[in-house]
Amino acid sequence: LDEILSLQPMFSSLNTPEMERRGILIRKSAPLVLLSWAKNHGLSTEGSDGVGRKSRIPWFRAYSKSHSPKATTGWYIVFLFSFDGSAVYLSLIQGTTDFINNELVSKSPDILASRTLWARQTLGILNERKQMRFIYDLDLRCKGKLADSYTLGNVVSFRYDYSKIPKPDIIKRDFELLVKFLKVIQEKAD
């Protein structure tokens, strides 16, 4: 897990071997590591560092096959890497794009914001001040529609700075909390 969450050196380089290694870590290693936690909750895992061109914001997620069969639908838990590799977010998020005419198209900002507000109200974490580690606005160090969509679709997240990646037991505790939140959202959304 430490190796996966500290991918930062690979972000500043377009060096082909490093990008290939990043791809293997994101698409194969990270989902396998996350699966050991996710399967206890009936969740599956997958990762993506882009289709064709490498993504500016690679991710890997834990999801319900029935509630979120694709990353463009439903609610799920995702690790999102900032563009510059300075941080990784563990986020409870909704599908923020649609695949239309072989392109990822951001969902309407109004729809994303409305669904995010509903989820926070449902969880009772709207403007939550008791949990100081909750992050509501992602800083993915990237400009563009995809980064904006991720930020609008983020219900709540934890930020791990590259220079201060916590121990796996802390990340697992954060993951377990987001799984509880995910179950509530899925139940209410049904």
C-alpha positions as CSV (number, residue, x, y, z in Angstrom):
1,L,0.0,0.0,0.0
2,D,2.8,2.4,0.8
3,E,4.4,1.9,-2.6
4,I,1.1,2.6,-4.3
5,L,0.2,5.7,-2.3
6,S,3.6,7.2,-2.8
7,L,3.6,7.4,-6.6
8,Q,4.6,11.1,-6.6
9,P,7.9,10.7,-8.4
10,M,6.1,9.1,-11.3
11,F,3.9,12.1,-11.8
12,S,6.5,14.7,-12.7
13,S,8.1,12.5,-15.3
14,L,6.8,11.5,-18.7
15,N,9.5,8.8,-18.8
16,T,7.9,5.8,-20.4
17,P,9.2,3.1,-18.0
18,E,7.9,5.2,-15.0
19,M,4.5,5.7,-16.7
20,E,4.3,2.0,-17.4
21,R,5.1,1.2,-13.8
22,R,2.5,3.7,-12.6
23,G,-0.1,2.0,-14.9
24,I,0.7,-1.4,-13.5
25,L,0.4,-0.1,-9.9
26,I,-2.9,1.7,-10.6
27,R,-4.6,-0.9,-12.7
28,K,-3.3,-4.1,-11.1
29,S,-1.5,-3.8,-7.8
30,A,-3.7,-1.2,-6.1
31,P,-7.0,-2.9,-6.8
32,L,-5.5,-6.2,-5.5
33,V,-4.3,-4.6,-2.3
34,L,-7.6,-2.8,-1.8
35,L,-9.5,-6.0,-2.5
36,S,-8.3,-7.5,0.8
37,W,-10.3,-4.7,2.6
38,A,-13.2,-4.4,0.1
39,K,-14.2,-8.0,-0.2
40,N,-15.2,-8.1,3.5
41,H,-18.0,-5.7,2.5
42,G,-19.0,-7.4,-0.7
43,L,-17.2,-4.8,-2.8
44,S,-15.1,-5.3,-5.9
45,T,-12.1,-3.2,-7.0
46,E,-10.6,-1.7,-10.2
47,G,-8.2,1.0,-11.2
48,S,-7.6,3.3,-14.2
49,D,-4.7,5.5,-15.3
50,G,-6.4,6.5,-18.6
51,V,-7.8,4.9,-21.7
52,G,-5.4,5.5,-24.5
53,R,-3.5,8.6,-23.2
54,K,-2.4,8.5,-19.6
55,S,-4.9,10.2,-17.2
56,R,-3.9,13.4,-15.3
57,I,-5.8,12.0,-12.3
58,P,-5.3,8.3,-11.9
59,W,-7.6,6.4,-9.5
60,F,-8.5,3.1,-8.1
61,R,-11.8,2.3,-6.5
62,A,-13.9,-0.1,-4.3
63,Y,-17.5,-0.5,-5.6
64,S,-20.6,-2.6,-5.6
65,K,-21.1,-4.4,-8.9
66,S,-24.9,-3.9,-8.6
67,H,-24.9,-0.3,-7.5
68,S,-21.9,1.0,-9.5
69,P,-21.1,-1.4,-12.4
70,K,-19.1,1.3,-14.1
71,A,-17.1,4.3,-12.7
72,T,-19.6,6.6,-14.5
73,T,-22.6,5.4,-12.4
74,G,-23.6,5.1,-8.8
75,W,-21.6,5.8,-5.6
76,Y,-18.3,4.3,-4.6
77,I,-15.1,4.8,-2.7
78,V,-12.0,5.9,-4.7
79,F,-8.4,6.9,-4.2
80,L,-7.8,9.9,-6.5
81,F,-4.2,11.1,-7.1
82,S,-3.6,14.8,-7.5
83,F,-2.0,15.7,-10.9
84,D,1.3,16.7,-9.4
85,G,1.4,13.7,-7.0
86,S,1.5,15.9,-3.9
87,A,-1.6,14.1,-2.4
88,V,-4.0,11.3,-2.7
89,Y,-7.6,11.5,-1.6
90,L,-9.7,8.7,-0.3
91,S,-13.1,9.8,-1.3
92,L,-16.8,8.8,-1.2
93,I,-17.9,10.0,-4.6
94,Q,-20.5,9.5,-7.3
95,G,-20.0,8.8,-11.0
96,T,-19.1,12.2,-12.4
97,T,-18.9,11.5,-16.2
98,D,-20.8,9.8,-18.9
99,F,-19.3,7.9,-21.9
100,I,-20.8,9.5,-25.0
101,N,-19.6,9.0,-28.5
102,N,-16.3,7.4,-27.3
103,E,-15.6,10.4,-25.0
104,L,-15.9,11.0,-21.3
105,V,-18.3,13.9,-20.8
106,S,-18.8,15.6,-17.4
107,K,-22.2,15.4,-15.9
108,S,-24.1,18.6,-15.3
109,P,-22.5,20.6,-12.4
110,D,-26.0,21.3,-11.1
111,I,-26.8,17.6,-11.0
112,L,-23.5,16.7,-9.3
113,A,-23.9,19.5,-6.7
114,S,-27.5,18.5,-6.0
115,R,-26.6,14.8,-5.5
116,T,-23.6,15.7,-3.3
117,L,-25.8,17.9,-1.1
118,W,-28.4,15.2,-0.8
119,A,-25.7,12.6,0.2
120,R,-24.2,15.0,2.8
121,Q,-27.6,15.7,4.3
122,T,-28.5,12.0,4.3
123,L,-25.3,11.2,6.2
124,G,-25.7,14.2,8.5
125,I,-22.2,15.5,7.6
126,L,-23.2,18.8,6.0
127,N,-20.7,21.3,7.4
128,E,-19.5,18.7,9.9
129,R,-17.0,20.2,12.3
130,K,-16.6,17.3,14.7
131,Q,-14.5,15.4,12.2
132,M,-11.7,17.9,11.4
133,R,-10.1,15.5,8.9
134,F,-13.1,15.5,6.5
135,I,-12.3,17.2,3.2
136,Y,-15.2,18.5,1.1
137,D,-13.3,20.3,-1.6
138,L,-10.6,18.4,-3.5
139,D,-7.5,20.1,-4.7
140,L,-6.3,17.8,-7.5
141,R,-3.8,20.4,-8.8
142,C,-5.3,20.2,-12.2
143,K,-7.6,22.5,-14.2
144,G,-10.3,21.1,-16.4
145,K,-13.7,19.6,-16.5
146,L,-12.7,16.2,-15.1
147,A,-11.0,17.7,-12.0
148,D,-14.0,20.0,-11.5
149,S,-16.4,17.1,-11.8
150,Y,-14.5,15.1,-9.2
151,T,-14.6,18.0,-6.8
152,L,-18.4,18.5,-7.4
153,G,-19.0,14.8,-7.0
154,N,-17.0,14.3,-3.8
155,V,-19.3,13.7,-0.8
156,V,-16.4,13.6,1.7
157,S,-12.8,12.5,1.6
158,F,-9.6,12.2,3.5
159,R,-6.4,13.8,2.2
160,Y,-3.0,12.1,2.5
161,D,-0.1,14.3,1.6
162,Y,2.8,12.6,-0.2
163,S,5.2,13.6,2.5
164,K,3.0,12.3,5.3
165,I,1.3,9.1,4.1
166,P,-0.3,7.6,7.3
167,K,0.2,4.0,8.4
168,P,-2.1,1.5,6.7
169,D,-4.2,0.9,9.8
170,I,-5.2,4.6,9.7
171,I,-6.1,4.5,6.0
172,K,-8.0,1.3,6.7
173,R,-10.0,3.0,9.5
174,D,-10.8,5.8,7.1
175,F,-11.8,3.3,4.4
176,E,-14.1,1.5,6.9
177,L,-15.9,4.7,7.8
178,L,-16.5,5.6,4.1
179,V,-17.8,2.0,3.6
180,K,-20.4,2.7,6.3
181,F,-21.3,6.0,4.6
182,L,-21.5,4.2,1.2
183,K,-23.9,1.6,2.5
184,V,-26.2,4.3,3.8
185,I,-26.2,6.2,0.6
186,Q,-26.8,3.1,-1.5
187,E,-29.7,2.1,0.8
188,K,-31.3,5.5,0.6
189,A,-30.7,5.9,-3.2
190,D,-32.5,2.6,-3.8
